[in-house]
Structures are given as C-alpha cells and as structure tokens.
Amino acid sequence: MDRLKNKVAIITGAGAGMGKETSILFAKEGCSVAVFEINEQDGIDTVNQISANGGVAKFWKVDVSNEENVKQAVQEVAATFGKIDILINNAGIVGVDKKVHELTNSEWDQVFNVDVKGVFYCTKHVIPYMLENQKGSIVNLSSIYGTLGSHELTPYHAAKGAVFAMTKQDAISYAKNNIRVNSIHPGTIMTPLVKELGSRMEGGLEAYNKLMSEKHPIGHAGEPIDVAYGCLYLASDESKFVTGAQLYIDGGYSAM
Ligand SMILES: NC(=O)c1ccc[n+]([C@@H]2O[C@H](COP(=O)([O-])OP(=O)(O)OC[C@H]3O[C@@H](n4cnc5c(N)ncnc54)[C@H](O)[C@@H]3O)[C@@H](O)[C@H]2O)c1
C-alpha cells in the first residue's frame, strides 16, 4: 500500500489506457498524482475514480506538444504539492500507417510533436524541480517498436526510437544528481489506442488482436495493469540502482 508513500507524480496521458491504470495504482500506493491529459472529461474521470477510493489526485488540461502549456502546468503542480518526485512520460499517439516514401511532412510532425517533443518538454520543465531535491525518477513510455522494425506505423517507430535514445542520454546526464531515467517498451496492450488502431485494419479489432497475439510468444496481448506495475517499480525507491534501463513488458515479443 505504501510503495510510493508521500511522493508526487506527474503522469501524462492519464485519462485512458496505461496512463489511467498507472495513476490509479500510484494513488493506491500513497502517491499524489497530477493527471496531465488533453481530453478534459477523461482526465476528470481518472481524478474522480482516485478520489472515490480515498486517493489524492488533481487534473491539469495539458497538451504535451505545447511547451507553454507544459511549463505552466508543471509550475502549478510544484506549487500545489510542494515538489515533484516522479514523471511518467506516457502520452502518445500512433499516427498514420504509411511507409516512408508515402509520408508527408505534416504526418511525420504530427507524431513527433506529441511522442518526442512531448517527452522533451515535460522532462525539460520537471528536471529543475528534481535537481532542487537531488532526486527523481522519470519513466518514458517507448515501445517494442522503438527498438525493432515491424509491418506498420513508420513515424511511430522513429518517434519511439528517439524516446529510447533520449532515455539513455538523460540517464547519463543526470545520474550524478540521483535522477534516474528508464524506458518501458510494451508489446501490444489492449487500450483505447490499440482498439482504434485495430479497427482501422481489414477484419477490424478481432483480426488485429489475432495477428498481434500470434506475434507474442505468451500467446495474447497484455493489459494496462501489466505496464502499470512496471512503472511502479521504476518510480519507487525499490529501483534506486536502476537507470538507463529498458524494461520490455511484451509477453516475450522482443526475445524472438
Ligand atoms: N497500447 C499499446 O499496445 C502500446 C504499446 C507500446 C507503447 N505504447 C505507448 O504507451 C503509451 C500509452 O499508450 P496507451 O495505449 O495507453 O494509449 P491511449 O491512447 O489508450 O491513451 C493515451 C492517452 O494520452 C492522451 N493524449 C494523447 N495526446 C496527448 C497530448 N498531446 N497531450 C496530453 N495527453 C495526450 C490521450 O487523450 C489518452 O488519454 C503511449 O506513449 C503509447 O505510444 C502503447
């Protein structure tokens, strides 16, 4: 119950999928959660669910691809809760499913603005508060697609590869300040993101789920809670000697 007792976390994209599940789990473990979410109703729903269970959470309407928006919200979190211990860079979009020769600049930028600049802006504006305390934990949601190729989603692969590289670089930059930076690489996890992606495919979500389940040696897709537990370990002091690591939560996909 107390694995994150008295800690303060910012979780981006906390209104759905893994961000929501992670927010609920962190609150159960004693953490105060700043819910950063572009979708107002979903963000408020996460906060309400946490409050109904006796946890502490507050909503900020944030578009992580807007630096001013991020800067302002981060300042308000520090003013509200007094410090920032944890940042979970979770918000992300998959973008278009095209091969590189078919892509337009704006399709490329759409994904990079959220998935890469979002991580850059949130990290940039949270780090000064962690430096003040000489302590912190940042978890970046990359993907199996950040280190492996696949049959789909070219800009998403490139963006998640950038997040993977930023994780290593930031881990080294801030290791002496006791700010740890790690990445999580999920396989297919059944969230609204995957449901939307699957529904675009011929045969719909059922066909996509079957295709992806076969690619995971364990034989099925994962659940948001599988990733939330990984975030919990990396955010907590249990992982105090872990930085620059990649945690694959993928049913064995990357072991093939
Ligand atoms: N689901 C998977 O199979 C899978 C696999 C590997 C990696 N990931 C990554 O994990 C993270 C979470 O994925 P998910 O499946 O839970 O996604 P999701 O779409 O279910 O939830 C993402 C949340 O982020 C919010 N969001 C989107 N753009 C935003 C922005 N600009 N600013 C603030 N919030 C924004 C959405 O409104 C949504 O609530 C993403 O970074 C995703 O790329 C997902």
The ligand as an ORCA input file, in Angstrom:
! r2SCAN-3c Opt
* xyz 0 1
  N      -1.139      0.126    -26.207
  C      -0.036     -0.402    -26.705
  O      -0.050     -1.528    -27.237
  C       1.280      0.308    -26.619
  C       2.432     -0.397    -26.936
  C       3.661      0.228    -26.823
  C       3.748      1.537    -26.397
  N       2.612      2.224    -26.097
  C       2.760      3.601    -25.627
  O       2.254      3.701    -24.310
  C       1.686      4.986    -24.090
  C       0.245      4.874    -23.629
  O      -0.476      4.168    -24.612
  P      -1.998      3.738    -24.461
  O      -2.153      2.549    -25.325
  O      -2.383      3.696    -23.030
  O      -2.683      4.985    -25.201
  P      -4.221      5.544    -25.134
  O      -4.481      6.200    -26.444
  O      -5.125      4.466    -24.704
  O      -4.090      6.651    -24.009
  C      -3.235      7.742    -24.227
  C      -3.761      8.960    -23.528
  O      -2.908     10.059    -23.884
  C      -3.716     11.189    -24.166
  N      -3.013     12.102    -25.074
  C      -2.826     11.961    -26.402
  N      -2.185     13.022    -26.898
  C      -1.952     13.854    -25.859
  C      -1.329     15.133    -25.748
  N      -0.862     15.772    -26.819
  N      -1.246     15.706    -24.532
  C      -1.757     15.074    -23.433
  N      -2.373     13.876    -23.486
  C      -2.473     13.286    -24.688
  C      -4.961     10.599    -24.800
  O      -6.056     11.520    -24.755
  C      -5.181      9.354    -23.971
  O      -5.970      9.614    -22.836
  C       1.836      5.734    -25.418
  O       3.012      6.504    -25.385
  C       1.968      4.621    -26.429
  O       2.645      5.011    -27.581
  C       1.372      1.638    -26.211
*
